[in-house]
């Protein structure tokens, strides 16, 4: 049984000499497929004080803003909302491309930025996979945070599976991920948690460190997927897929 340290070691070996392209793939993926807003914006209403918004952690009461500023703020929030929606829609197919890129690199095969855009012929299926898994995770989260977290790990391998087997249906990939992650969710959680120190360091650089942390975590996850799908021998295990 491989440990988190083993996956990180394999990830570093796979990234050796390939950091530049991996950083580019993750950067493009974040721009096109990330679901987090580039600018953190939240809004709330308090009785007696009216509506207020928080941008970059700064609270601003809308009652105190001039009309010109309100107009600019409304336009900015509209643009951010459209951008976030576009990221979600495009993100499914970009995510498949990223999974393919890192899986190929983990196997020692040639891969480049073109792999990130190689799945647009499966656009509908990729979007459907993202929508269905998001709904499942949301519904489990409505019960409690822990079931939602478990669901996140239960479906974590679905994009990798569909990237390798694009002929699969949406529910087939989800079911395959459920079976693959049965008894392995804790291992993936431990792998993710093992990057906590790097995440803290990245936060100290105001996110600049994510340029190198994201390829590192993606590559480690790709090795995790390959280990489960092929076994320690490195050969594909079809019984572990379906």
N, C-alpha and C positions, 0 to 999 in steps of 0.2 A: 504494500500500500504506500503510494507516494505521499510525502508530506508537502506542506505549503512551501517549505524551503526548496524542495526538489523542483517544484513547478517554477519557482522564481529563478532557480539556477538554469533550468532549461530555457526559460524566456530570455535571460541575458545572453545565453549562447546563440539563440536564434536571431537576436537583435544585433549581435556583433557584426559590424560592417554594414548594417542595414538600418541604422537609427534614422538617418535623414529621410528615407522614404516612409518609414513607419510614422514618423512625426507628421509628415505631410498628409498621409492617409487619415490619421486621427484628427488633424486640424480641419481638413475638408469635411470629414464626417461630422465634426462638431458644428460647423457652419451650416451644413445642409440637413443634418439629421438629428441634431441634439434637440431635446424637448425642454431644456431649461432656457429661460429667457436670458438674453444677453445682459439686460439691465433689470435687476430685481425691483419689481414694482408691486406694491400691495395697497389695497384701499380698504377703508373702514368708515363706519358711520357711528358717531357718538351723539346722543341726544343733547341738544343745547349747544353743540359745537359744530354740527353739520358734518359734511363729508371731508375726509382728509386722505392724503396719499403718502406713501413712503417710498422714496427713490434713493438708492444707495444708502439706505439706513437713515435718511433725513426725513423727518415728519414735516408735512406742509398742510396747513388747513386751507381748503379750497375757498373758504369764506374770506381769507386774508389775501388771496392772490388777485392781481389785476386781471381784467377781462382778456387782455392780450396774452397773458401767461396761461390762462385757462384754455385758450384756443390752441396754443402751442402744445400744452400738456395733453389735450384731447387727441390731437393729431399724432403725437408721439406714442401714446398708448394704443391708438388704433393700428399704427404701423407695427408695433411690437406684437399685438395680438395676431395680425395677419401673418407676421414672420413666424410666430410660434406654431400657428396652424399649418403653414407651409412646411415647417420642419417636421411636424408629426406625419404629414402626408408623404413627403419624400423620404422621411427617415427610415421607413420599413425597407425599401429597396437598397438604400445606402448601407443600412446595417448588415444586410445579407452580403454585400460586397466587402465590407470590412471583415466579416467573419471568414469569408473566402480568402482574403488576403493574408490574414494572420494564420489561418490553418495551413495555407500553402507554405508560408515561411517556417512554420513550426515543423513541417515535414521536410524542410530543406529544399523545397521547390522554388523556382523563379516566380516572382510576383511583383507587380508594380501598381501604380495608381489606376491603371485601366481596369483592374479587377474590381475596384470600388464601384464602377459603373457598368458592370457586366450583367446585371440582373434586371435591367429595365424592361425586358420582355416579360418578366414575372411581376410587374409592378402591382397589378391587382391582388395577386396572391400575397405578396410581401406586405402590402397595406392591410389586407385582411388579417394576416397573422398578427400584426401590431395591434390592430383594433380589438381582436378577440382576446389576446393575452392581456391587454390593458383593461378590458371589461372584467375578465375573470379576477385579475389582481384587485381591481377597485371593489368588486363585490365582496371578496374575502376581507379586504381592509375595512369595509363597513362593519363587519362583525367585531374586529379588533385589530390592532396593529400587528400582533404576532402572526395570525393567520395570513394577513396580507404579505408579510415578509416571507413566510413559508411558500406562499404561492409564487412570489417573485423568483425564488430559487427553483421551484418545481418546473417553471416554464423557461428557465434561463438558457437551456440548450436548444430550444426550438429554432432560433435563427441559424445556429451553426448546422443543425440537421437539415433545414431547408436549403441552406447555401450549398451543402454537399449533395443534397438530393432534391433539386428543384421540381422534380416530377411529383413529389409528395403533395398531398392536399394539406390544407391548413390544420384540420383536426388530427390528421395523421402525424404531422410534425409535433403538435402539442402532446398527443398521446405518447409518442416516442420519447419526448423530453421527460414526461412524467415517469415513464418506466426507467429511463436512463438515470434520473436523479433520485430514484427510490433508494434510500440508504446512503445517498451521496450529497444531500443538501448541506449537511453540517460540514463536510469537507470543503465545499465551495465557499461556505460562509467563513471558515477558518482561513482559506486562501485570501479572500477579500479583506478580512480583518488584519491579515499579516502586513498589509500595505498601510496601516494606520499611521505609522511613523512617517512614511513618505508623504502621506496626505497632509499631516501637520506641517511638515517642512514646506510643502507646496503652498499651503495657505499663508505661510510667512512671506512668500514671494508674490503674494496677491494673485495666485493662480498661474504665474509664469511657469512654475515647475510642472504644471499639468501637461505641458508640451512633451515632457519626457516620461511623466508618470503614466499617462494614458496608454502609450504604446506598450509600456512594461506590463500593465495590468491586462490589457487585451491579449498580449502574447501568452501570458501565464494562463489565462482562461482558455485560450486555444489549445494549449498543451493539456489542460484539464479535460477538455472535450475529447481530444484525440485519445487520451489515455482511457477514457470511459468507452468510447466507441470502438476502439481497436484492441483494448487490453494492453497489458504490459509488454506483450510480444511485438506490438506495433502493427499487427495485422488487423484488418477490418473484421469486426465481430457483428455479423448481421443479427444474431440473437439478442444483442444488446440494444439494437435499434428498434425492433418491432416486437 
